[in-house]
Amino acid sequence: MKMPLQLQSEDVQSFERRSNSYENSFLFNFFFDWIQRIALDSIPKGISPENILDIGCGTGRLLRKAAKCWPAARLTGVDPSEGMLKEARRLTPQAQFQLSLAETLPLPDGSVDLVLSTMSFHHWQDQFQGVQQARRVLCPGGFFVLVDIWLPLGLGKIFRHGRKAPPAAVREMFTRAGLEIQAQRRVLANFLLVTVGSRSG
Ligand SMILES: C[S@@+](CC[C@H](N)C(=O)[O-])C[C@H]1O[C@@H](n2cnc3c(N)ncnc32)[C@H](O)[C@@H]1O
């Protein structure tokens, strides 16, 4: 049976509590920053997105990096944590932020040409619904770059926090949602999974 979605799940509340210190944490500066660069490097070369959405944007740091690559692009971030969004709005005044789960994106159909998401997917309560939403808001020809943790070698059984979808399951969700797989690779000794999909029609 499908569980009802919760905006303030325990997971989200834990980010709420950490939102003030998140940007300055060791983990953030040494690990997430680097992961965000991997996400940007995974975007197909030569595209000039006009509308960029970051799902589970946290404090907006990936959008700030995207703004340096595409200064004219309209930037939108969504996240279910008010605290994260408060920081995001303070640090990233050039972007719009909305309180939302990935599963219920408050954006019109076909309104975005690049969807990004880093280190958030394993927190989504209904991952397939989130991928469907990413596909819905993408315009034809648009790209979805998803970067998330993946624990190989059975480590997922030890570190059970979150929903870590194996590569084949992520590909299956993309395809079932109507996204064409453009690339999938594992980085950081296979601990990180990058999946790039596009909406063809
Ligand atoms: C580890 S942080 C990553 C933040 C940011 N993407 C980054 O790379 O720094 C995970 C984020 O996912 C958000 N999140 C949790 N559940 C979510 C959901 N169902 N939909 C979208 N975002 C969610 C959390 O509030 C948190 O800000």
The ligand as an ORCA input file, in Angstrom:
! r2SCAN-3c Opt
* xyz 0 1
  C      21.648     16.089      1.770
  S      20.620     17.466      1.413
  C      21.240     17.946     -0.186
  C      20.940     19.384     -0.480
  C      21.508     19.897     -1.806
  N      20.917     19.231     -2.931
  C      23.007     19.764     -1.835
  O      23.539     19.115     -2.743
  O      23.664     20.330     -0.957
  C      19.064     16.683      1.002
  C      17.935     17.670      0.761
  O      16.800     16.945      0.262
  C      15.642     17.512      0.839
  N      14.534     16.542      0.768
  C      14.159     15.613      1.677
  N      13.068     14.963      1.238
  C      12.757     15.478      0.017
  C      11.726     15.237     -0.949
  N      10.809     14.283     -0.757
  N      11.700     15.984     -2.068
  C      12.646     16.933     -2.272
  N      13.639     17.207     -1.404
  C      13.694     16.494     -0.279
  C      16.070     17.860      2.260
  O      15.209     18.798      2.880
  C      17.480     18.382      2.034
  O      17.511     19.767      1.854
*
